[in-house]
């Protein structure tokens, strides 16, 4: 059995939750992403996402219904902040990040920093 790339299951589960637009139980998430995953696996991933603050949960019968705490762009931004906090030399990290931006992304970032968007 081939191992999935890191984060693939989390991404698939979050995509299902974003697409639903309403809280889903683990069983409903499993139905949305396909029966090849055991419901216990889906529940484990949802629990981990809850521990990370990526999804919120509310009681639904004997279990929980889950909803994302942010949209995809918000989650990406949070991950970027998390990575930035891991390094003491933030200036170097940011400089290297900016140096690898495309011209279009650099202009967009400049506009954002200038408050033009």
Backbone as CSV, one residue per row, in Angstrom:
resi,resn,N_x,N_y,N_z,CA_x,CA_y,CA_z,C_x,C_y,C_z
1,UNK,0.835,-1.182,0.000,0.000,0.000,0.000,0.879,1.245,0.000
2,UNK,0.620,2.155,-0.912,1.426,3.362,-1.055,0.989,4.420,-0.044
3,UNK,1.975,5.060,0.569,1.693,6.101,1.567,1.349,7.413,0.867
4,UNK,0.345,8.107,1.386,-0.079,9.394,0.833,0.910,10.484,1.207
5,UNK,1.029,11.506,0.367,1.874,12.650,0.731,1.338,13.334,1.990
6,UNK,2.228,13.913,2.759,1.849,14.586,3.992,0.810,15.670,3.734
7,UNK,-0.235,15.658,4.527,-1.272,16.679,4.427,-2.351,16.423,3.390
8,UNK,-2.214,15.376,2.600,-3.192,15.111,1.539,-4.585,14.826,2.098
9,UNK,-4.656,14.031,3.155,-5.961,13.723,3.742,-6.586,14.963,4.371
10,UNK,-5.776,15.739,5.070,-6.296,16.975,5.655,-6.853,17.879,4.564
11,UNK,-6.122,18.008,3.479,-6.563,18.862,2.370,-7.869,18.366,1.767
12,UNK,-7.990,17.062,1.591,-9.210,16.494,1.014,-10.405,16.715,1.946
13,UNK,-10.181,16.545,3.227,-11.257,16.735,4.199,-11.672,18.197,4.260
14,UNK,-10.697,19.099,4.280,-11.031,20.529,4.283,-11.759,20.928,3.008
15,UNK,-11.340,20.390,1.875,-12.025,20.697,0.614,-13.485,20.265,0.668
16,UNK,-13.734,19.099,1.265,-15.116,18.623,1.394,-15.927,19.540,2.304
17,UNK,-15.317,19.992,3.391,-16.027,20.893,4.303,-16.306,22.244,3.651
18,UNK,-15.323,22.787,2.934,-15.535,24.074,2.249,-16.624,23.944,1.192
19,UNK,-16.611,22.844,0.448,-17.606,22.642,-0.613,-19.016,22.508,-0.038
20,UNK,-19.121,21.884,1.120,-20.440,21.660,1.724,-21.077,22.969,2.184
21,UNK,-20.260,23.857,2.738,-20.786,25.117,3.223,-21.664,24.986,4.457
22,UNK,-21.686,23.817,5.041,-22.478,23.548,6.237,-21.724,22.507,7.057
23,UNK,-21.913,22.467,8.365,-21.194,21.469,9.166,-21.494,20.035,8.708
24,UNK,-20.456,19.206,8.728,-20.594,17.796,8.338,-20.084,16.898,9.448
25,UNK,-20.720,15.752,9.599,-20.228,14.717,10.508,-19.112,13.950,9.802
26,UNK,-18.408,13.130,10.567,-17.342,12.315,9.974,-17.903,11.410,8.873
27,UNK,-19.070,10.846,9.099,-19.691,9.988,8.089,-20.028,10.759,6.816
28,UNK,-20.501,11.976,6.970,-20.817,12.789,5.796,-19.549,13.194,5.045
29,UNK,-18.492,13.497,5.780,-17.206,13.814,5.141,-16.719,12.595,4.376
30,UNK,-16.793,11.430,5.000,-16.374,10.194,4.337,-17.163,10.002,3.050
31,UNK,-18.460,10.233,3.083,-19.283,10.105,1.883,-18.893,11.086,0.801
32,UNK,-18.464,12.272,1.212,-18.087,13.300,0.242,-16.741,13.017,-0.421
33,UNK,-15.812,12.406,0.322,-14.486,12.192,-0.264,-14.284,10.788,-0.801
34,UNK,-15.189,9.877,-0.460,-15.089,8.535,-1.025,-14.957,7.470,0.037
35,UNK,-15.468,6.292,-0.259,-15.511,5.208,0.730,-14.173,4.495,0.951
36,UNK,-13.131,4.861,0.205,-11.855,4.157,0.376,-11.188,4.460,1.715
37,UNK,-11.617,5.527,2.387,-11.104,5.840,3.719,-12.074,5.330,4.783
38,UNK,-11.533,4.717,5.794,-12.371,4.277,6.912,-12.890,5.489,7.672
39,UNK,-14.085,5.372,8.205,-14.650,6.490,8.954,-13.786,6.823,10.159
40,UNK,-13.153,5.827,10.752,-12.271,6.097,11.896,-11.086,6.960,11.475
41,UNK,-10.580,6.747,10.265,-9.486,7.573,9.751,-9.955,9.011,9.570
42,UNK,-11.137,9.177,8.997,-11.701,10.511,8.808,-11.890,11.186,10.167
43,UNK,-12.397,10.455,11.141,-12.610,11.000,12.488,-11.285,11.425,13.115
44,UNK,-10.260,10.609,12.946,-8.936,10.947,13.488,-8.416,12.235,12.871
45,UNK,-8.516,12.361,11.557,-8.035,13.573,10.872,-8.844,14.783,11.321
46,UNK,-10.159,14.643,11.434,-10.991,15.749,11.904,-10.608,16.149,13.329
47,UNK,-10.324,15.190,14.182,-9.903,15.493,15.548,-8.579,16.258,15.561
48,UNK,-7.668,15.855,14.710,-6.375,16.558,14.621,-6.569,17.980,14.105
49,UNK,-7.434,18.133,13.104,-7.719,19.471,12.580,-8.361,20.342,13.659
50,UNK,-9.205,19.738,14.495,-9.823,20.473,15.599,-8.767,20.906,16.608
51,UNK,-7.842,20.025,16.937,-6.763,20.360,17.874,-5.906,21.508,17.353
52,UNK,-5.728,21.582,16.054,-4.944,22.656,15.427,-5.734,23.960,15.309
53,UNK,-7.038,23.899,15.549,-7.874,25.084,15.405,-8.326,25.339,13.986
54,UNK,-8.144,24.360,13.112,-8.496,24.501,11.707,-9.978,24.267,11.462
55,UNK,-10.599,23.440,12.308,-12.044,23.222,12.233,-12.646,23.403,13.622
56,UNK,-13.897,23.813,13.643,-14.672,23.878,14.884,-15.640,22.706,14.861
57,UNK,-16.091,22.301,16.028,-17.043,21.194,16.057,-18.165,21.495,17.044
58,UNK,-19.316,20.952,16.709,-20.495,21.063,17.566,-21.088,19.669,17.707
59,UNK,-21.744,19.436,18.805,-22.380,18.137,19.035,-23.419,17.860,17.966
60,UNK,-23.403,16.638,17.479,-24.394,16.181,16.513,-24.690,14.726,16.846
61,UNK,-25.764,14.499,17.577,-26.060,13.137,18.030,-24.999,12.683,19.009
62,UNK,-24.434,11.505,18.758,-23.394,10.981,19.647,-22.004,11.459,19.245
63,UNK,-21.920,12.118,18.107,-20.627,12.589,17.619,-20.590,14.092,17.459
64,UNK,-19.844,14.533,16.461,-19.671,15.953,16.208,-19.908,16.255,14.734
65,UNK,-20.265,17.492,14.468,-20.297,18.023,13.108,-19.197,19.082,13.047
66,UNK,-18.483,19.093,11.958,-17.298,19.942,11.820,-17.506,21.003,10.754
67,UNK,-16.900,22.159,10.990,-16.920,23.249,10.024,-15.552,23.927,10.031
68,UNK,-15.062,24.364,8.881,-13.754,25.026,8.860,-13.820,26.367,9.592
69,UNK,-12.732,26.739,10.229,-12.680,28.018,10.925,-12.270,29.153,9.993
70,UNK,-11.722,28.794,8.826,-11.257,29.793,7.864,-11.477,29.276,6.447
71,UNK,-11.446,30.196,5.502,-11.473,29.777,4.102,-10.060,29.336,3.698
72,UNK,-9.904,28.890,2.474,-8.611,28.357,2.022,-7.507,29.408,2.092
73,UNK,-7.819,30.636,1.697,-6.806,31.701,1.724,-6.385,32.011,3.161
74,UNK,-7.336,32.028,4.070,-7.023,32.279,5.472,-6.150,31.188,6.068
75,UNK,-6.429,29.954,5.700,-5.635,28.832,6.188,-4.206,28.903,5.654
76,UNK,-4.063,29.230,4.385,-2.719,29.366,3.811,-1.950,30.473,4.514
77,UNK,-2.613,31.598,4.765,-1.961,32.702,5.465,-1.525,32.279,6.865
78,UNK,-2.389,31.521,7.553,-2.025,31.063,8.898,-0.813,30.144,8.847
79,UNK,-0.765,29.268,7.848,0.382,28.365,7.714,1.662,29.149,7.429
80,UNK,1.542,30.192,6.611,2.715,31.025,6.313,3.217,31.710,7.588
81,UNK,2.296,32.236,8.394,2.680,32.856,9.666,3.334,31.838,10.586
82,UNK,2.789,30.640,10.630,3.340,29.593,11.475,4.775,29.263,11.074
83,UNK,5.018,29.138,9.783,6.374,28.861,9.306,7.322,30.008,9.638
84,UNK,6.848,31.216,9.499,7.676,32.388,9.782,8.061,32.442,11.266
85,UNK,7.137,32.064,12.145,7.423,32.080,13.587,8.455,31.028,13.996
86,UNK,8.683,30.035,13.157,9.608,28.961,13.507,11.073,29.381,13.404
87,UNK,11.355,30.463,12.709,12.734,30.876,12.469,13.024,32.181,13.197
88,UNK,14.156,32.233,13.888,14.525,33.445,14.624,14.933,34.580,13.696
89,UNK,15.448,34.256,12.529,15.911,35.284,11.590,14.811,35.581,10.569
90,UNK,13.770,36.234,11.046,12.603,36.511,10.209,12.971,37.349,8.992
91,UNK,13.914,38.282,9.166,14.313,39.146,8.057,14.863,38.351,6.882
92,UNK,15.709,37.378,7.180,16.281,36.552,6.120,15.210,35.695,5.458
93,UNK,14.329,35.131,6.267,13.249,34.302,5.721,12.380,35.143,4.786
94,UNK,11.963,36.315,5.238,11.129,37.177,4.393,11.869,37.628,3.141
95,UNK,13.156,37.960,3.279,13.942,38.391,2.118,14.025,37.274,1.088
96,UNK,14.244,36.061,1.535,14.324,34.936,0.585,12.969,34.654,-0.044
97,UNK,11.901,34.775,0.747,10.568,34.573,0.204,10.293,35.600,-0.897
98,UNK,10.546,36.862,-0.598,10.268,37.925,-1.565,11.148,37.784,-2.809
99,UNK,12.387,37.354,-2.623,13.288,37.228,-3.778,12.846,36.136,-4.740
100,UNK,11.994,35.220,-4.272,11.527,34.128,-5.120,10.142,34.375,-5.713
101,UNK,9.565,35.557,-5.446,8.260,35.883,-6.010,8.379,36.178,-7.500
102,UNK,7.330,35.865,-8.219,7.279,36.258,-9.626,7.095,37.773,-9.674
103,UNK,7.335,38.353,-10.819,7.146,39.791,-10.973,5.727,40.216,-10.650
104,UNK,4.774,39.425,-11.093,3.361,39.733,-10.837,3.038,39.671,-9.340
105,UNK,3.544,38.634,-8.660,3.302,38.513,-7.225,4.009,39.629,-6.451
106,UNK,5.181,40.016,-6.921,5.902,41.111,-6.270,5.116,42.421,-6.383
107,UNK,4.561,42.686,-7.565,3.735,43.893,-7.739,2.495,43.831,-6.844
108,UNK,1.871,42.665,-6.766,0.692,42.509,-5.922,1.047,42.761,-4.452
109,UNK,2.155,42.199,-3.998,2.590,42.407,-2.619,2.885,43.879,-2.367
110,UNK,3.551,44.517,-3.305,3.856,45.948,-3.164,2.553,46.756,-3.054
111,UNK,1.575,46.441,-3.903,0.279,47.127,-3.854,-0.412,46.898,-2.510
112,UNK,-0.358,45.677,-2.017,-0.971,45.371,-0.723,-0.304,46.158,0.397
113,UNK,1.015,46.200,0.368,1.757,46.936,1.413,1.502,48.441,1.340
114,UNK,1.283,48.943,0.121,0.997,50.365,-0.066,-0.471,50.691,0.175
115,UNK,-1.292,49.665,0.390,-2.730,49.873,0.625,-3.485,50.205,-0.633
116,UNK,-2.982,49.772,-1.798,-3.606,50.092,-3.078,-4.692,49.099,-3.494
117,UNK,-4.936,48.040,-2.722,-5.967,47.077,-3.126,-7.038,46.962,-2.078
